């Protein structure tokens, strides 16, 4: 990685002593109070008042009928996939996953946790390309996928970087093909689509409380369901599938996915601050949009007529004709700077030289070594003559520092560094 501190373009910029993070937890004090309550009452395991409280809070905030606090967002998504598979295909065969031999349409431009639970259940993920309006699953590509594989009955769609996808179109396609829709709302708690919260717009949903999310428990997640029977089944699976017997009786495979009452205390203390966290994230997004308006870049988009993001991460996309020459392997990159042009890798290296964290846009799943043999379906095509939209966004996009504790002065320096990368 190149050190830009001696580059004449960056003369006068001093590295920060305190790192400027991409998105770190913002604590308020109530978290410690509820954690201490768990300690003092000795409810340190996977039951307790904090867990009860955050499940109730999640239902009231999102509008979900039932919420189940779990150890991670991935665990919640795994349970959503198992519930959907059971509803669609019935009980699993002995020794096989609940999706064994089944295809599942999944967002391509996302984090691997969106699709890994499909593999846990021995299903085959088919990756659906993104679209430019929201960077989320493209409904046209999904429709095309059903034309090719009409037997498929399950769709897993993520809301990328806190921006709702085209839910009406996705639901319409799923309805036509009698398919269930699972929402990966890990990044989008607090984002709204047509006056409804993400996470309750599909048949099953989940949110994450990972350390970098809009609110955090340091870890943890929440499964959102609509049916009492689904809640009962998920709770059983997450408690090692223990039967109602006076001894430890197990008749099916289970998991230890329950959330700790201590972790739930952190989430409980955070819940009342969702609004102010979102507002600060929005301010950061708008300051980037204003500060970068004279450059050949654009911010991650959303449809303001039907959705309001939670602005979890502010992202920047370099115009096609303003990207310098760059080649990426699986783990390395090589670029050649040209005046008036730059690339995500140069920007990220420049930021890192001054103790600032950034991140590339998610690398699409069909480009990952683990999933390269999986089917990928694209309908849209890219104006930059890339093979697909997700690959194009990955090649030109940067996740900018979006930390709620970042000062305006620190953000101004980030903006200045990006400007200098184009010189």
N, C-alpha and C positions, 0 to 999 in steps of 0.2 A: 504494500500500500504506500502510495506516495505521500510525502510530508510537504504540505503547501505553505508552511510557515516562512520558508525562504523564497517563495515565489513572489516576484515583484508585483504581481496583480493584487496580492493580499497584504501589501505593506501597510503598517499601522494597525493591523488587527492583532490583538493579544489573546492567546488561548484563555478560556475561562478556567478559573481554579475549581469552581463547582460545576460538575458536568450538567449540561442541558440535555434532559432526557426526552425520548420520544413520547412516552406517556407513562408516568409513574403514579403510584397511589397518592391521594391527597387525604390526609387524616384530619379529624376535627375534634376528637376528645371523647365523644360518646362511645366510640368503639372500645376504648379501654375500660369504660364503665361496665359495659355489657360482658366483656371478657372477664373482668374481675368478678362480676356476679356469677358467672359460670364456675370460676375457681372457688369462690367463697361458699357457694351452695353445693360444691362437689359434683356438679353435673358437667363432667369433662368428656363424656363419651358422645354417643350419637343420638341421644334424646335430651330434651331440655327446653326451657322456656324460650331461649333464643331461636331455636329451630322453629318452634310453633309460631313465634312472632314473625319471622321473615317469610314463612310460607303464607301467612295471612297478608302481610304487606305486599308480597308479589302479586297475589290475587287482586287485591284492591287497586294496585297501581296499574297493572296490565289489563285487568278485566278477565283474567283467566278464571275458569271455574275451580280448578284444582292446581296446586303447585307443590312440587316435591323437592326439597333441598337435598342436593347430592354433592359428592366429593369434587366434581369438576363438570365443566360444560360438556366435555367429551363423554363422560358417564351419562349425562342427561340425554345427549344425542343418541348414544348407544341404546338407551332404554326406549327412546322414541322410535328407533328403527325396529327394535324387537316388537314393540306394540303394534306398529303398522304391519309388520310381517305376519304376526299372529292373526290380525284381523283379516288380512288378505289371503293367507295361505294355510292358516290353522297351525296346530302344534308342530314343532320341529321333529324330524326323524331322529332316532337314537344315533348319536355319534356324528351328527351333522349340524351345521348352523341353520338358523331359521330362514336364511335366504339362499341356501345351497342350490346352485343352478339357476338362480334368478338374476335378471338384470335390473339395475337401479339407475335412473337418470340423476346425475349430480352436477352441481356447479363446478365448473372447471377452474375459474379464477377465484381461488379461496385458499385457506390454510388446510393442511392435510387432515386436521381433526374433523373437518366436515365429512370426509369420505372414508376415513379409516374404519369407523364402525360398520360400514357395509362389508369390508373385508373380514372384520371380526365374526360376522354372521355368514361368511363364505359366499357372499353375493358378488356380482360383477358390476363394478361402477362403470357407467358409460358417461363420459364427460361432455357437458353441454356448454358451448361457447358463451362468452359474455356479450353484452351490447354496450354501445358508447353512451347512451343516455344516463345510465346509472352505474355502469360497470358490473352489473349483476347478470344472472342467467337470462339469456335471450329467448323470449317466448317463441319467436319464429324458428330458432334452432331446435327448441323443445318440440314444437309441432312436427318438424322434419324428423326428429328422432322417433316419435311415435309412428310416423309413416314407415320408417325402416324396421322398427321393433314394436309392433302393435301389442304384443303380449305383455309388455312392461306395465307395471301397475303402481310404481312408487317413484316419487321425485323428492330429492333433497336439495333445497335452494337456500343459499346464504345471502344475508344482507351485508354487503361488503363495506367495511369502514364506517358502519353506522348509518348507511343510506339504504332506505327501503327499495327493494326491487319492484318490478312491474307486476304487482300481486294480482290485480284483476285479470290481466292477460294470462298469467301462469295458472291461476285457478280455473279460468275458462278452458284452457287446454287440458288440464287434469280432469275436469268434469266431463268433457267430451269423450275422453278415453278411460273413464271410470278408474282414475288413479288417485292415490292419496298423496298429499303434499305435506312434507315436513319442513318447517322453517328453522334454519340455523340462524338464530338471532343473538348469537354470542357477542357480537360487536355492537348490537343496535338497541340495547335496552334504553327506552325513552324516546326512540324514533317513532314517528306516527305516520300512518298511511290512511288517508281519508278518515281522520278522526279516531282511528283505532291503533292501539299499540302493536308494534311488531312482536311476534312470538305467539299471538293468538289468531293469526290470519289464516293459518293452514289447519290441517287435521291434528297435528302435534307440533309443539314448539319447545325451544329451550333458550336459556340465556346463560351467560358466563359471569363469574365474579373473579376471574383471574386478576393478577396483580396490576395489569395495565388497562383494565376495562373502565367504563364510565363510573361505576362504583365497584368496590373490591372487597373480598374477604381474605385476600392474599391467595386464595384458591377457592374452589367451589363453583357450583352451577345450580340451575333450577330447571326441572322438567315441568312443562305446562301442558295440561290435558283437559279434555272436556267431559269425560265420562267417569263416573264413579268406579266402574269396573276396570278402566285403564289405570286409575290411581291405585286401586287395590293390587292389581297385578304387578305394576312397577315397584311398588313398595316391597312386595314379596321378593321379586328378583333381586332387589338391591340389599336385601337382608339375608343373603345366602340362600334364598328360597326355602327358608325354614318353615316347616309345617306347624299347624296348630296342634301341638302334642306336648305332653309333660316332659319330654326329653328332646334332644336335638334330632329331629327327623327331617330328612332331605330326600325328596322324590324327583327333583329337577335341578338343573345347573343354576347356580346363583352367583351373586357378586357382592363384594363388600364396597358398595358405592355410597354409603350414607355420609352425610356431612357431620363434622364435629360440632358440638354445641359451642365450642370456643370460637371456631371459625365463623359460625353463625352470629356470634356476638359482634364480630367486626362488620359483617354485612348489615346487621341490625343498626349499628351506629352510622353506617353510610347511607342507608335508604332515604333518610330525610334530606339528603344533600344532592339528590339526583338533579333537581332543577338548576341549582347554582353551578353544578359541574357542567351541565349541558350549555348553559349560558356562557360560561367562560370558554368552552370549546368553540362555540359559535363566534365569539369575539376574536379568537385566534384565527379562525378560518377567514373571517372578513378582513382582518389586518393583512393576512397573506395575500388575499385577492387584490386589495388596494396596493400593497407594496410591490407586487409583481406584475401589475397591469401593463407596464411598458415593455415587458419581456415577451418573447415568443413562446408563451406557456399558457396553460389554463388549469383551473382548479378542478378537483373531482366533482362531477356534476350531480344534480338532483332535480327532480321535477317539483318545483315549488307550488304548483297548482293542486297537487294531490298528496304530497308527502313533505314531512319535516324531518331531516336527519337529526341524530344526536351529535353530529360533527366530531365523532370519536377521534378520528385522525384526519388531519388536513393533508391532502395529497396534491401533487403537481404533475402535469403532463406536458412534456416538451413537444413543441410543434414538430411535425415530420421533417420539415426542411431546416430545422435548427439543431438536429442531432449530429454530433461529430461521428467520425468513423469509429466503430467499436465492434469487438468480437468477444463473445462470452463462451467459455466452456462450462462444464458442470460446476466448477468451483473457483474459476479464475476469470479475470477480464483483462482485455487489452484495448486501449482507446488512443486515438491521436487527436489532440486538441486542435481546433481551428477557430480563429477569431470570429466571434458572432455565433459560435456554436458550442454546445457542451453535451454531456450525457449523464444519466443517473449516477454512473460509477464515479465520474469526476466530481460531481456535486457531493456525493456521500463521502468521498475521500477528503475533500476540502473541509466539509463540516467536521469530520472526525479529527482533522489536524488541529482544530480549535476547541476540542473537547465537547463536541456537539453530536448527539446521536440522531441519525436518520435511518431509513430502511428502504430497500427496494420494494416496489409493488410485489404482491404475492406472485411467485412463479407458478404458472398454471399447472394443474395436476397432470395433464397429458404430457408435459415436458419433464416431469419428475422421473428419475430412473425407476422408482418403485412401480410406477403406473404407465410406463411408455408403451406397453403392449395392449393397454386398454383402448377401447374404441373412443374416438373423439368426433364430435359432430358440430359443424359450424355452418351457418346459413348466411351470415352478414357479409363477411369479407372486410378487409382493412384498407383505408385510403393510403396507407403507407406501403402497400403491396406486401404486407406480411401474410402468412398463411391463415391467420386467424386474429380475432380481436384481442383475446387474452394475451397472446404472445406479443402483440403490438403494444398493449398497455404495459406489460412487463418490461419491454425494451425501452420505453420512454418515460416511465413513471417513477416518482419518488415520494415516499411517505416522509413528510416534514415533521420536525419537532412540534408536538402538540400538547405538551405538558401543561397542566393547569397552573403549576407553580412557576412557569416561565414568565419572566417579567417582559414588559413591552420593550425595554431596552435590549434585552437578550434576543427577542424576536427580531428587532430591527437589525441586529448584527447578522442573524441568520439570513435575513432578506438581502443584506449588503453582500454577504459571501456568495449568494446565488447570483446576484448581478455581476459580480466580478468573475464568476466562472464563464460567463459569456464573452468576456473581453479577450 
